[in-house]
Amino acid sequence: MSSILTNNSAMVALQTLKSINMNLGKVQSEISTGKTVESAKDNASVWAISKVMSSDVKGFEAISDSLALGQSTVGVALNASESITDLLQEIKGKIVASQEENVDRGKIQDDVVALRDQIASIAGAAQFNGLNLIKTESVNTGATNTIAEQLENAEAGEVNILSSLDRSSSGVTSTSIGLDKQSLDTGAQTVGTVAASATTIDATEALTANTATIADGATENFGINGDITAADRQANRVIAGDTYEIQASFFGKLSAAIGTDITDDIAYVAKAGDTTADIASGLATRVNMALAEAGYENDFAAGFIANADGTAEFTITNNSGAAGAAAFAGTDMVVTSGGTAGGGLDLLTDIDVSTEGGAKAALVAVESLIQNSIDSAAVLGSSAGRIETQADFVSKLTDRLTSGIGSLVDADMEAASAKLQALQTQQQLGVQALSIANQAPQTILSLFR
């Protein structure tokens, strides 16, 4: 049956042509944009996944910038610490030379002072974008802060470098690489006013087992107490920040038939984050310097014992050959006010090789200084390596994420090109088919001739 009102063949041909044109338009869009999923209507689930991954890529690109900044900052500090170590070794050479009697110790001291000033200059200049990882600021201590504020002050020496984004079902969290600032400045410590034990906070009698005499050949141990115990902090760390300092003091006198009586107070002012072992070591170094300067270096020796539980003990050994030749009366390690913690190389300010006793004391001090510098350089080197490894990982991870996004939404250009050619041919055939279908009703005219 033929009809001039309804042309079924033309409708079929038209629908076919519309479908071809729709597919042709989609392929042309893929070729022009390079994406098979351009918007949510193309494939909602794939589009959503790709957008989440794209946001992660942007985040990791920012993290790469953060790590690059961290690398530069740590690199500057590392180079400075290595230079300081070299200068300290030069100072050691000067100090060793000063042990000889037939030298001009005054001239040697001038050289030591010049090298010390150079170290201070390097420590002050070792900053990148305003951040210095090897110089600490000396701050006055008071007596008003709470324990929580003390903890905050003690953590001020840590620098965090944004290193990663961690995505889970609960959301996204950032992680950082924590760096402990190293102190290689030469600022001298200032001993504050010792408070009475009864009124101190978190530190009562902190230097225990005091004694009046030490037997010949015996070692006397003095426990270092005063640890801060908090849920979010190791129990073997003490606090020294903007308002509190814990001062380990050797107040007393060593006397024997030789040398000079030590009557000046010997103290170590704890730095932020010091462990009890750090306090005991710092105090021992200062006592050994005093012993050497007074001529006791072969008769008495101070040291420390670091216990497995995080506590430490300060020790004095009597090698004088005479029982009871030494007298020691220590006092409390207490919270004080009005003092400042020194820099990591503060012993440089006490070095004076112009006298025989000072030269001997300097030899004791320089070993501790070199070790501090080496330890700081090692910490910075380890941090630099970790940051470099993380930066390499983030770079590769970003590439993998970008590749994954491409596999989801990018168009296969070879397949799209082949499909375009096929659809263009189908379009031409569809136009021809529609043209033939539209001409069919005209054949009815022949019936009326």
C-alpha positions as CSV (number, residue, x, y, z in Angstrom):
1,M,0.0,0.0,0.0
2,S,1.3,3.4,-1.0
3,S,0.3,6.6,0.8
4,I,1.0,10.2,0.1
5,L,0.4,11.0,3.8
6,T,2.7,8.5,5.5
7,N,6.1,7.7,4.1
8,N,7.4,4.9,6.3
9,S,10.5,4.4,4.3
10,A,11.5,8.1,4.6
11,M,10.9,8.0,8.4
12,V,13.2,5.0,8.7
13,A,15.8,6.6,6.6
14,L,15.5,9.8,8.6
15,Q,15.9,8.1,11.9
16,T,18.9,6.2,10.6
17,L,20.5,9.4,9.4
18,K,19.9,11.2,12.7
19,S,21.6,8.3,14.6
20,I,24.6,8.5,12.2
21,N,24.8,12.3,12.6
22,M,24.7,11.9,16.4
23,N,27.5,9.4,16.4
24,L,29.5,11.5,13.9
25,G,29.1,14.5,16.1
26,K,30.4,12.5,19.2
27,V,33.4,11.2,17.2
28,Q,34.2,14.7,16.0
29,S,34.0,15.9,19.6
30,E,36.5,13.2,20.7
31,I,38.9,14.2,17.9
32,S,38.7,17.9,18.7
33,T,38.9,17.6,22.5
34,G,41.0,14.4,22.7
35,K,38.6,13.0,25.3
36,T,36.1,10.3,25.1
37,V,34.5,11.5,28.4
38,E,34.2,15.2,28.3
39,S,31.4,15.8,30.7
40,A,29.3,13.9,33.2
41,K,26.6,13.2,30.6
42,D,29.1,11.2,28.6
43,N,29.8,8.7,31.5
44,A,28.9,10.0,34.9
45,S,30.8,7.4,37.0
46,V,34.0,7.7,35.0
47,W,33.8,11.5,34.9
48,A,33.5,11.6,38.7
49,I,36.5,9.3,39.2
50,S,38.6,11.3,36.8
51,K,37.7,14.6,38.6
52,V,38.7,13.2,42.0
53,M,42.0,11.9,40.6
54,S,42.6,15.3,38.8
55,S,42.2,17.1,42.1
56,D,44.7,14.7,43.7
57,V,47.2,15.5,40.9
58,K,46.8,19.2,41.6
59,G,47.5,18.5,45.2
60,F,50.6,16.5,44.5
61,E,51.9,19.2,42.2
62,A,51.6,21.6,45.1
63,I,53.3,19.1,47.4
64,S,56.2,18.8,44.8
65,D,56.7,22.6,45.2
66,S,56.7,22.2,49.0
67,L,59.2,19.4,48.9
68,A,61.4,21.5,46.5
69,L,61.3,24.3,49.0
70,G,62.2,21.9,51.8
71,Q,65.1,20.5,49.8
72,S,66.5,23.9,49.3
73,T,66.1,24.9,52.9
74,V,67.7,21.7,54.3
75,G,70.4,21.9,51.6
76,V,71.4,25.3,52.8
77,A,71.5,24.2,56.4
78,L,73.4,21.0,55.5
79,N,76.1,22.9,53.6
80,A,76.4,25.4,56.5
81,S,76.8,22.6,59.1
82,E,79.5,20.9,57.0
83,S,81.3,24.2,56.7
84,I,81.0,24.7,60.5
85,T,82.4,21.2,61.1
86,D,85.5,22.0,58.9
87,L,86.0,25.3,60.8
88,L,85.7,23.5,64.2
89,Q,88.4,21.1,63.0
90,E,90.6,24.1,62.2
91,I,90.0,25.4,65.7
92,K,90.9,22.0,67.1
93,G,94.2,22.3,65.3
94,K,94.8,25.7,66.9
95,I,93.9,24.3,70.3
96,V,96.3,21.3,69.9
97,A,99.1,23.7,69.0
98,S,98.4,25.8,72.1
99,Q,99.2,22.8,74.3
100,E,102.9,23.4,73.6
101,E,104.5,25.7,76.1
102,N,106.8,27.4,73.6
103,V,104.1,29.1,71.5
104,D,102.4,32.5,71.4
105,R,99.0,31.5,72.9
106,G,97.8,35.0,72.5
107,K,98.1,34.9,68.7
108,I,96.5,31.5,68.7
109,Q,93.6,32.8,70.7
110,D,93.2,35.6,68.1
111,D,92.9,32.9,65.4
112,V,90.4,31.0,67.5
113,V,88.3,34.1,67.9
114,A,88.4,34.8,64.2
115,L,87.2,31.3,63.4
116,R,84.5,31.4,66.1
117,D,83.2,34.7,64.5
118,Q,83.2,33.0,61.1
119,I,81.1,30.1,62.5
120,A,78.7,32.6,64.0
121,S,78.4,34.4,60.7
122,I,77.7,31.1,58.8
123,A,75.1,30.0,61.3
124,G,73.4,33.4,61.0
125,A,73.4,33.4,57.2
126,A,72.2,29.8,56.7
127,Q,68.6,30.7,56.0
128,F,66.4,30.1,53.0
129,N,63.3,32.2,52.6
130,G,63.7,33.4,56.1
131,L,63.9,29.9,57.7
132,N,67.2,29.0,59.5
133,L,67.4,25.3,60.6
134,I,70.7,25.6,62.5
135,K,70.3,28.8,64.5
136,T,68.0,29.0,67.6
137,E,66.8,32.2,69.2
138,S,67.7,32.7,72.9
139,V,64.6,33.5,74.9
140,N,64.3,34.7,78.5
141,T,62.6,32.3,80.9
142,G,60.0,33.2,83.4
143,A,57.6,31.5,85.8
144,T,54.1,31.9,84.5
145,N,53.4,29.3,81.8
146,T,51.3,26.2,82.1
147,I,52.5,22.7,81.3
148,A,50.6,22.8,78.0
149,E,52.4,26.0,77.0
150,Q,55.7,24.5,78.0
151,L,55.0,21.6,75.7
152,E,54.1,23.9,72.9
153,N,57.3,25.9,73.5
154,A,59.4,22.8,73.5
155,E,57.9,21.7,70.1
156,A,58.8,25.0,68.5
157,G,62.1,23.6,67.3
158,E,60.4,21.3,64.8
159,V,59.7,22.2,61.2
160,N,57.1,20.3,59.2
161,I,57.4,19.9,55.4
162,L,54.2,18.9,53.6
163,S,55.0,15.6,51.9
164,S,51.9,13.7,50.9
165,L,48.1,13.4,50.7
166,D,46.5,10.2,52.0
167,R,43.0,9.4,50.6
168,S,40.7,7.0,52.3
169,S,37.0,6.2,52.6
170,S,36.8,8.9,55.3
171,G,38.4,11.6,53.4
172,V,41.8,13.1,52.6
173,T,44.5,13.9,55.2
174,S,47.9,15.5,54.7
175,T,51.2,14.1,56.1
176,S,54.4,16.0,56.7
177,I,58.1,15.2,57.2
178,G,59.1,16.6,60.6
179,L,62.6,18.1,60.9
180,D,64.2,18.9,64.3
181,K,66.0,22.2,64.0
182,Q,69.7,21.9,64.9
183,S,71.4,24.5,67.0
184,L,74.9,25.4,65.7
185,D,74.9,29.0,66.9
186,T,77.4,30.3,69.5
187,G,75.0,32.1,71.8
188,A,76.1,31.7,75.4
189,Q,73.8,30.3,78.1
190,T,72.7,32.5,81.0
191,V,72.1,30.8,84.3
192,G,68.9,32.1,85.9
193,T,67.9,32.5,89.5
194,V,67.6,29.1,91.3
195,A,64.2,28.7,92.9
196,A,63.7,26.9,96.1
197,S,62.8,23.2,95.6
198,A,59.6,23.5,97.5
199,T,58.2,26.0,95.0
200,T,59.5,24.5,91.8
201,I,57.2,23.0,89.2
202,D,57.8,19.4,87.9
203,A,61.3,19.3,89.3
204,T,62.1,18.9,93.0
205,E,65.3,17.3,94.0
206,A,66.6,16.5,90.6
207,L,70.3,15.8,91.2
208,T,70.2,12.9,93.7
209,A,72.7,10.9,95.7
210,N,74.8,13.9,96.7
211,T,77.9,13.1,98.6
212,A,80.7,15.0,100.4
213,T,83.6,12.8,99.4
214,I,84.4,10.3,96.7
215,A,86.7,7.4,97.6
216,D,89.9,6.9,95.6
217,G,89.2,4.9,92.4
218,A,85.5,5.1,93.0
219,T,82.8,6.5,90.7
220,E,79.9,8.4,92.2
221,N,76.6,8.4,90.3
222,F,74.1,11.3,90.6
223,G,70.7,10.7,89.2
224,I,69.2,13.3,86.9
225,N,65.5,13.6,87.7
226,G,62.9,16.2,86.8
227,D,61.3,14.6,83.7
228,I,58.1,16.0,82.4
229,T,55.5,13.2,82.0
230,A,52.6,13.9,79.7
231,A,50.3,11.8,77.5
232,D,51.7,13.3,74.3
233,R,55.3,13.5,75.2
234,Q,58.1,11.1,76.0
235,A,58.8,10.9,79.7
236,N,62.5,11.2,79.3
237,R,62.4,14.7,77.9
238,V,62.5,18.0,79.8
239,I,61.1,21.4,79.0
240,A,63.0,24.5,78.2
241,G,61.2,27.1,76.2
242,D,60.0,30.7,76.4
243,T,59.2,30.7,80.1
244,Y,60.8,27.7,81.9
245,E,64.3,26.3,82.0
246,I,65.5,23.2,83.8
247,Q,69.0,24.0,85.0
248,A,71.3,21.2,85.9
249,S,73.9,22.7,88.3
250,F,77.1,21.4,89.7
251,F,77.4,23.6,92.8
252,G,80.3,22.6,94.9
253,K,84.0,22.2,95.1
254,L,86.6,19.7,94.2
255,S,89.8,20.0,96.2
256,A,93.0,18.0,96.5
257,A,96.7,18.5,97.1
258,I,97.2,19.5,93.5
259,G,95.6,22.0,91.3
260,T,93.3,24.8,92.3
261,D,90.0,24.5,94.1
262,I,87.0,24.8,91.9
263,T,84.7,27.3,93.6
264,D,82.7,28.7,90.7
265,D,79.3,27.3,90.0
266,I,79.2,25.0,87.0
267,A,75.8,24.7,85.4
268,Y,74.1,23.5,82.2
269,V,70.8,25.1,81.2
270,A,68.7,22.6,79.3
271,K,67.6,23.4,75.8
272,A,64.1,22.7,74.4
273,G,63.7,19.0,73.9
274,D,66.8,17.9,75.8
275,T,66.8,14.4,77.2
276,T,68.2,13.7,80.7
277,A,71.2,12.2,78.9
278,D,71.7,15.5,77.0
279,I,71.7,17.3,80.4
280,A,74.1,14.9,82.0
281,S,76.4,15.1,79.0
282,G,76.4,18.9,78.9
283,L,77.0,19.1,82.6
284,A,79.9,16.5,82.4
285,T,81.6,18.5,79.6
286,R,81.5,21.7,81.6
287,V,82.8,19.9,84.8
288,N,85.7,18.3,82.8
289,M,86.6,21.7,81.3
290,A,86.8,23.1,84.9
291,L,88.9,20.1,86.0
292,A,91.3,20.5,83.1
293,E,91.7,24.2,83.7
294,A,92.4,23.6,87.4
295,G,94.9,20.9,86.7
296,Y,92.7,17.9,87.7
297,E,92.3,16.3,84.3
298,N,94.2,13.2,85.3
299,D,92.8,13.0,88.8
300,F,89.0,13.4,88.3
301,A,86.7,12.8,85.4
302,A,83.1,13.6,84.9
303,G,80.8,11.6,82.7
304,F,77.3,10.3,82.3
305,I,75.4,7.1,82.0
306,A,72.3,6.9,79.7
307,N,69.9,4.2,81.0
308,A,67.7,2.1,78.9
309,D,64.5,3.5,80.4
310,G,65.4,7.0,79.2
311,T,66.8,8.3,82.5
312,A,70.5,9.3,82.9
313,E,73.1,9.7,85.6
314,F,75.8,12.3,86.0
315,T,79.1,10.7,87.3
316,I,82.4,11.8,88.8
317,T,85.3,9.4,89.1
318,N,88.2,9.9,91.6
319,N,91.6,8.8,90.2
320,S,93.7,11.0,92.4
321,G,95.2,8.2,94.4
322,A,94.0,9.5,97.7
323,A,90.8,8.4,99.4
324,G,88.6,11.4,100.1
325,A,90.8,13.7,98.1
326,A,87.7,15.1,96.3
327,A,84.8,16.8,97.9
328,F,81.6,17.3,95.9
329,A,78.3,18.8,97.0
330,G,75.8,19.1,94.3
331,T,72.4,20.8,94.6
332,D,69.1,20.4,92.9
333,M,68.4,20.5,89.2
334,V,65.5,22.9,89.4
335,V,63.3,25.1,87.3
336,T,64.7,28.6,87.3
337,S,63.7,32.0,86.0
338,G,65.6,34.7,84.2
339,G,68.0,32.5,82.3
340,T,68.5,31.6,78.6
341,A,69.5,28.3,77.0
342,G,72.7,28.6,75.0
343,G,73.3,27.6,71.4
344,G,74.6,24.2,70.4
345,L,78.1,25.6,70.1
346,D,77.9,27.9,73.2
347,L,81.1,26.4,74.6
348,L,83.0,28.3,71.9
349,T,82.4,31.4,74.0
350,D,84.3,29.8,76.9
351,I,87.4,28.8,74.9
352,D,90.5,30.8,75.9
353,V,93.8,29.2,75.1
354,S,95.8,32.2,76.2
355,T,96.7,30.3,79.5
356,E,97.9,26.7,80.0
357,G,94.8,25.8,82.0
358,G,92.5,27.4,79.4
359,A,94.3,25.5,76.6
360,K,93.6,22.2,78.4
361,A,90.0,23.1,79.0
362,A,89.6,24.1,75.4
363,L,90.8,20.7,74.3
364,V,88.0,19.1,76.3
365,A,85.4,21.5,74.9
366,V,86.4,21.2,71.2
367,E,85.7,17.5,71.1
368,S,82.2,18.1,72.3
369,L,81.7,20.9,69.8
370,I,82.9,18.8,66.8
371,Q,80.6,16.0,67.9
372,N,77.6,18.3,68.1
373,S,78.3,19.7,64.7
374,I,78.8,16.2,63.2
375,D,75.6,15.0,64.8
376,S,73.7,18.0,63.4
377,A,75.1,17.5,59.9
378,A,74.1,13.8,60.1
379,V,70.5,14.6,61.1
380,L,70.2,17.2,58.3
381,G,71.8,14.8,55.8
382,S,69.3,12.1,56.8
383,S,66.4,14.6,56.4
384,A,67.7,15.8,53.1
385,G,67.8,12.2,51.8
386,R,64.3,11.5,53.0
387,I,62.9,14.6,51.4
388,E,64.7,13.8,48.1
389,T,63.3,10.3,48.2
390,Q,59.8,11.6,48.9
391,A,60.1,14.2,46.1
392,D,61.0,11.4,43.6
393,F,58.1,9.3,44.8
394,V,55.6,12.2,44.5
395,S,56.9,12.9,41.0
396,K,56.4,9.3,39.8
397,L,53.0,9.1,41.6
398,T,51.8,12.2,39.8
399,D,52.8,10.7,36.5
400,R,51.0,7.5,37.3
401,L,47.8,9.3,38.4
402,T,47.9,11.4,35.2
403,S,48.4,8.3,33.1
404,G,45.5,6.6,34.9
405,I,43.2,9.6,34.3
406,G,44.2,9.5,30.6
407,S,43.3,5.8,30.3
408,L,39.8,6.6,31.7
409,V,38.8,9.7,29.7
410,D,41.3,10.1,26.7
411,A,40.1,9.2,23.3
412,D,41.7,6.5,21.2
413,M,42.7,8.7,18.2
414,E,43.4,5.8,15.9
415,A,40.0,4.2,16.5
416,A,38.3,7.6,16.4
417,S,39.8,8.3,13.0
418,A,38.7,5.0,11.6
419,K,35.2,5.5,13.0
420,L,35.0,9.0,11.5
421,Q,35.7,7.7,8.0
422,A,33.0,4.9,8.5
423,L,30.4,7.3,9.8
424,Q,31.0,9.9,7.0
425,T,30.4,7.0,4.5
426,Q,27.3,6.0,6.4
427,Q,26.1,9.6,6.4
428,Q,26.4,9.8,2.7
429,L,24.5,6.6,2.2
430,G,21.9,7.7,4.7
431,V,21.3,10.9,2.7
432,Q,21.0,8.9,-0.5
433,A,18.5,6.5,1.2
434,L,16.4,9.4,2.5
435,S,16.5,11.0,-1.0
436,I,15.2,7.7,-2.6
437,A,12.5,7.3,0.1
438,N,11.3,10.9,-0.4
439,Q,10.9,10.3,-4.1
440,A,8.7,7.2,-3.7
441,P,5.4,9.1,-3.4
442,Q,6.1,10.7,-6.8
443,T,5.6,7.4,-8.5
444,I,1.9,7.6,-7.6
445,L,1.5,10.5,-10.1
446,S,2.0,8.0,-13.0
447,L,-1.3,6.3,-12.0
448,F,-3.2,9.5,-12.8
449,R,-1.8,10.0,-16.3
